[in-house]
Amino acid sequence: MLFEHGPARLQVSSPPTKSVAIMRVLRAELGVDLKGAKAVVRRVLNGDYSGTLPEMERLARKLRESGITAVATRP
């Protein structure tokens, strides 16, 4: 899917002060531990977290449900 359609990025517009809330969602959705969630949240806030469009849309939807402004975009 990535080869055919290219990667999508997860963009978060919420301030970094909401990183704990972002980590909570990422831990639940990705099944990662605290250390892994911290690494992923850094990549998300830097605009460097990508995957398939459906994956990024699902994460963005879950983040929005938690009050965090997030979208999945293609470069």
Backbone as JSON, one array per atom type, in Angstrom:
{
  "sequence": "MLFEHGPARLQVSSPPTKSVAIMRVLRAELGVDLKGAKAVVRRVLNGDYSGTLPEMERLARKLRESGITAVATRP",
  "N": [[0.83, -1.19, 0.0], [1.93, 1.23, 0.81], [3.88, 1.47, -1.16], [2.35, 1.71, -3.51], [0.66, 3.97, -3.04], [2.09, 5.8, -1.55], [3.49, 7.41, 1.41], [1.63, 8.68, 4.25], [1.35, 11.43, 6.48], [1.1, 12.06, 9.98], [-0.23, 14.8, 11.42], [-0.18, 17.06, 14.08], [-1.82, 19.68, 15.57], [-2.08, 20.65, 18.05], [-0.74, 22.21, 21.0], [2.57, 21.43, 22.3], [2.25, 21.03, 25.03], [0.21, 19.32, 25.36], [1.27, 16.84, 25.09], [1.24, 14.65, 26.83], [-1.39, 13.76, 26.73], [-1.46, 13.06, 24.05], [0.43, 10.99, 24.04], [-0.95, 9.15, 25.62], [-3.06, 8.35, 23.94], [-1.57, 7.3, 21.79], [-0.22, 5.18, 23.06], [-2.37, 3.51, 23.69], [-3.47, 2.96, 21.16], [-1.34, 2.04, 19.56], [-0.13, 0.15, 21.08], [2.27, 0.41, 22.45], [4.98, 0.77, 24.85], [5.71, 3.12, 27.54], [8.2, 4.35, 26.98], [8.4, 3.89, 24.23], [6.14, 5.32, 23.38], [6.9, 7.91, 24.02], [8.96, 8.29, 22.18], [7.55, 8.09, 19.78], [5.74, 10.25, 20.03], [7.49, 12.4, 19.91], [8.34, 12.19, 17.25], [5.86, 12.6, 15.98], [5.23, 15.26, 16.78], [7.32, 16.57, 15.54], [6.6, 16.28, 12.97], [7.36, 14.04, 11.62], [6.29, 11.5, 11.58], [5.02, 8.78, 9.93], [2.99, 6.66, 7.79], [0.7, 4.3, 6.35], [-2.11, 5.79, 4.67], [-4.72, 5.01, 5.73], [-3.9, 4.11, 8.32], [-2.82, 6.45, 9.48], [-5.04, 8.13, 9.36], [-6.77, 6.8, 11.13], [-5.37, 7.08, 13.57], [-5.37, 9.89, 13.73], [-8.12, 10.37, 13.97], [-8.66, 9.15, 16.45], [-7.08, 10.77, 18.09], [-8.38, 13.24, 17.74], [-10.83, 12.61, 18.93], [-10.02, 12.69, 21.52], [-9.72, 15.33, 21.96], [-7.6, 16.56, 20.69], [-6.17, 18.37, 18.12], [-5.76, 16.98, 15.05], [-4.61, 15.67, 11.93], [-4.46, 13.59, 9.0], [-2.19, 13.65, 6.41], [-1.02, 13.85, 3.03], [2.18, 14.16, 1.53]],
  "CA": [[0.0, 0.0, 0.0], [2.84, 2.37, 0.83], [4.54, 1.55, -2.45], [1.38, 2.18, -4.5], [0.05, 5.27, -2.74], [3.0, 6.69, -0.84], [3.2, 7.56, 2.84], [0.85, 9.8, 4.78], [1.91, 11.91, 7.75], [0.19, 12.45, 11.05], [0.09, 16.16, 11.87], [-0.88, 17.48, 15.28], [-1.77, 21.13, 15.71], [-2.18, 20.99, 19.46], [0.56, 22.59, 21.57], [3.32, 20.35, 22.93], [1.81, 20.81, 26.4], [-0.74, 18.2, 25.32], [2.0, 15.63, 24.71], [0.83, 13.54, 27.69], [-2.64, 13.26, 26.16], [-1.1, 12.42, 22.78], [1.07, 9.72, 24.4], [-1.98, 8.23, 26.11], [-3.74, 7.81, 22.76], [-0.62, 6.48, 21.04], [0.01, 3.93, 23.8], [-3.56, 2.66, 23.56], [-3.7, 2.56, 19.76], [-0.19, 1.36, 18.97], [0.31, -0.92, 21.95], [3.67, 0.61, 22.82], [5.21, 1.15, 26.24], [5.91, 4.56, 27.76], [9.39, 4.79, 26.25], [8.03, 3.9, 22.81], [5.19, 6.41, 23.16], [7.67, 9.16, 24.03], [9.67, 8.38, 20.9], [6.56, 8.35, 18.72], [5.19, 11.61, 20.17], [8.51, 13.31, 19.38], [8.25, 12.14, 15.78], [4.6, 13.23, 15.58], [5.33, 16.71, 16.96], [8.29, 17.06, 14.56], [6.06, 16.08, 11.63], [8.17, 12.98, 11.02], [5.66, 10.2, 11.79], [4.25, 8.46, 8.72], [2.55, 5.29, 7.55], [-0.33, 4.3, 5.32], [-3.16, 6.77, 4.92], [-5.7, 4.52, 6.7], [-3.31, 4.09, 9.66], [-2.7, 7.82, 9.97], [-6.4, 8.65, 9.56], [-7.29, 6.2, 12.35], [-4.73, 7.75, 14.7], [-5.86, 11.27, 13.78], [-9.49, 10.33, 14.49], [-8.58, 8.87, 17.88], [-6.56, 11.98, 18.75], [-9.46, 14.25, 17.74], [-11.8, 12.18, 19.95], [-9.44, 13.06, 22.82], [-9.61, 16.79, 22.03], [-6.35, 17.0, 20.11], [-6.33, 18.67, 16.72], [-4.85, 16.12, 14.3], [-5.04, 15.3, 10.58], [-3.57, 12.76, 8.2], [-1.95, 14.34, 5.15], [-0.03, 13.3, 2.09], [3.09, 15.23, 1.11]],
  "C": [[0.87, 1.26, 0.0], [3.5, 2.57, -0.53], [3.6, 2.14, -3.51], [0.94, 3.62, -4.28], [0.97, 6.26, -2.05], [2.59, 6.86, 0.61], [2.29, 8.76, 3.12], [1.48, 10.18, 6.11], [0.79, 12.24, 8.73], [0.64, 13.81, 11.54], [-0.8, 16.53, 13.05], [-0.7, 18.98, 15.44], [-1.85, 21.58, 17.16], [-0.8, 21.36, 19.99], [1.25, 21.41, 22.24], [2.93, 20.08, 24.38], [0.79, 19.68, 26.48], [-0.05, 16.88, 25.01], [1.62, 14.43, 25.58], [-0.46, 12.92, 27.15], [-2.38, 12.53, 24.84], [-0.48, 11.05, 23.07], [0.05, 8.7, 24.87], [-2.7, 7.56, 24.94], [-2.8, 6.88, 22.0], [-0.35, 5.15, 21.74], [-1.16, 2.98, 23.62], [-3.71, 2.12, 22.14], [-2.56, 1.75, 19.16], [0.32, 0.2, 19.82], [1.77, -0.82, 22.33], [3.79, 0.97, 24.29], [5.47, 2.65, 26.34], [7.11, 5.09, 26.98], [9.1, 4.88, 24.75], [7.09, 5.05, 22.49], [5.91, 7.76, 23.15], [8.4, 9.37, 22.71], [8.71, 8.71, 19.77], [6.02, 9.77, 18.83], [6.2, 12.64, 19.69], [8.45, 13.36, 17.86], [6.98, 12.81, 15.28], [4.72, 14.75, 15.66], [6.33, 17.34, 15.98], [7.78, 16.91, 13.12], [6.75, 14.96, 10.87], [7.56, 11.59, 11.21], [4.77, 9.9, 10.6], [3.92, 6.98, 8.66], [1.54, 5.3, 6.42], [-1.4, 5.33, 5.67], [-4.23, 6.24, 5.89], [-5.17, 4.48, 8.14], [-3.27, 5.5, 10.26], [-4.07, 8.45, 10.21], [-7.01, 8.08, 10.84], [-6.69, 6.86, 13.59], [-5.23, 9.18, 14.84], [-7.26, 11.31, 14.36], [-9.49, 10.09, 16.0], [-8.05, 10.07, 18.66], [-7.64, 13.05, 18.82], [-10.52, 13.9, 18.78], [-11.32, 12.54, 21.35], [-9.22, 14.56, 22.94], [-8.33, 17.35, 21.46], [-6.55, 17.21, 18.62], [-5.29, 17.89, 15.91], [-5.47, 15.81, 12.93], [-4.0, 14.38, 9.96], [-3.43, 13.45, 6.86], [-0.97, 13.56, 4.3], [0.87, 14.44, 1.65], [2.87, 15.67, -0.32]]
}
